[in-house]
Amino acid sequence: MKKLALVGLLIMVMAISAVAQTSPIDKKSWFLGGSVYFQTQSGDLYKVGDKSPSTINIGPSFGYFVAPSIFVGADVMYNQYKVGDAKTTSMGIGPVVGYYFNMNKARTEVKGAVYPYIKGFFQYASLKDETGTETSKMTGTSFGAMGGINYMLSEAVALDIAVKFSSDKAKQKEPVEGESVSGSTIMVGAGVTYFIWK
């Protein structure tokens, strides 16, 4: 009976070892991230008078690795800017899918590793424009791509530096329904990503 229990224990240990994660970007790892982006916007959607604003965007994100290097997750976006009397606030959320490049699979120490990544995203957004006493509300969508680098400061925490591009479209819903307008956004940002993998 003891031999049978010992064999069972060995099989369990071997099974656990076979699926043990060897890096933060392995299957079944999670990540939570937060970045601040400097962004520049263009197009009719973002024009205030004859100006297109540049502003700051806050972007939390999370993801789950469904296979080594391949992740799915979601991004959240919050942005507010003011030009003269006009103020615009926008908030969005949507799915992402992406890939991390494991540049040195033979590396044994995670601290100091560099993991470049790319991802595509889609977001549904709600926007509010305020000009003096007038307020209008819009709903819209954004889709685009992002590329960046995670530099591992420890086994779990990485410095994240990224560039993001999106194509945006919105339609006024209140006080009256309007036509769709479009624009584009380019962002450069930095933040921190926390990996849960052990």
N, C-alpha and C positions, 0 to 999 in steps of 0.2 A: 504493500500500500504506500509506504514511504517513497519507494522508487517511482511509482506512478505519479505521486504528487510532485516529486523532484523533476520528472520529465515534463509534466504540465507547466511547472514554473519556468523551466528553461525555454519551452516553446513560447510562453508569454513574453519573456525577456527578449527573445529573438524577434518576435513580431513587433514589439515596441521599438527595438533598435532599427528595424527595417524601415519604419516610418518616422524616425527621429529627424527633427529639423536640423539642418546644418548651417542655415543662414536666416536672416530676417525676411528674405524674399522667397522662402520655401513654402510649399503647399501647407495650408491650414494656419498660416500666420495672418495676423491682423495689423492694420496700421491706423493711427489717428494723426491727423495733421492740421496745422493752422498756419496760414501765410498772410502777409500784408503785401498787396501789389500796388505799384504805381501804374496807372493806366492812362492811355490817351484814346479818345473816341472820335469817330468821324461819321458823317452821313446825316440825313435829315432827322433821324431819330434823336440825335444828341445835339443838334444845333440850337444854341440860345442866342437869338439875334443873328449876328454874323460870326459868332464864336463857337468853337467846339472845345469843351472843357478837358482838362487833365486833372486827375483826382486820385484818391486812395480807395482801394477795395479790400475788404476783409473776406477771406475764403477758407472756412473750415472744410475738412474732407475726411472720409474714412474708407477703408477698403479691406477686402478679404482675398487671400491668394487661393484660387481654385486649383492651381497647378503651380509648379515651380516657375517663378517670374511672372505669371499671368494673374491679374487681379481684376475684380469687379467691385464697385462701390458707389458712392454718391458724393457730390460736391454741393456745398451751400455757398451762396454769394450774398454779400450785403454791401451796398454802396450808397453814398450820399454826397452830393456836390451842390454848390451854390455859385451862381453867376449873377451879380447885381441883386435884383429883387426875386429872381427865379431860383427855386430850389427843387431838385429832383432826388427822390429816394427810390431805390430799387432793391428787391429781394428775390432770389431765385434758388431753386433746388432741382437736382436731376441726376441721372445715372452716369457712371463713367466706366470705361473698360481700358485696361492698359497693360503695359509690359515693362518689366525691369530687366536691364542687361546685367548679367553676372560676369563682370570683367575678368575675375580671377577665381575660378571655381576651386582651385587648389589651396586658396588662402585659408588658414586655420583661425586667424584672429579677426573678429568682426570689426573691432575698433580701428578706425583709419581706412576702412574699405570705402570704395566709391561705387555707387549704383546709379548709373544713368537710367532714365525712364522716359517713356512716351505714353500719352493717353488721349483718348477721344471722349468727348462729353456732349450731353444734351441737357438743356435746362429750361424749365418753365418759370417765367418771371412775372412779378407784379410790380408796376411802376406807378409812382405818384408825382405829378408836377404841381408845384405851387408857385403862382405869380401874383404877388400882392394879395388880393382877396379871392382870387380864382384858383380853384383846384380841379385838376383832371386826373382820372385814373386810367391806366392802360394795363393790358395783359400782353405777354409776348413770349417769344422763344429765342434761345441762343444755341448754336452748335459750333463746335470748333475742336482744336487740338492744342496740346500742351507738351512741352519737352522740358526736362529738368535733370538735376543731379542731386542725389542724397549723399552727403559725406557723413559717415558714421562717427559721431563724437564718443559713443560708448557702444555697448552691445545692443542697446535699445533705442537710443536717441540719435537722430540725424539732423544735420543742417540741410535745409532744402532751398535750392535756388532754381527758379523756373521762369520760362517765357510762355505766354498763353495768347492765342488768337481766337476770336469768336466772331461769327456773323450773326447779327441780331435783327429781330423783327418784332414790332409791337403795333397794337391797334387800340385806339382810344375807346373806352367803354362808358365812361361818365365824364361830364354831365350828358353828353350825347355821343352816339357811336360815330367813329370816324374811319378814315381810310388807314390801311397799313402803311407804316413807314419803316425804313430799314437803316442800319448803320453797322459799323464794325468797331471792335475793341482790340487793342494790343496792350498786354500787361507784362510787366517785369516785376518779379517779387522774390521775397525770401521769407523763410519761416522755419518751423521745427516739425519733424515727423517722429512719432513715437511708435515703435514696433512691438507687438506682443507676439512672441514666438517661442518662448521657453516655458 
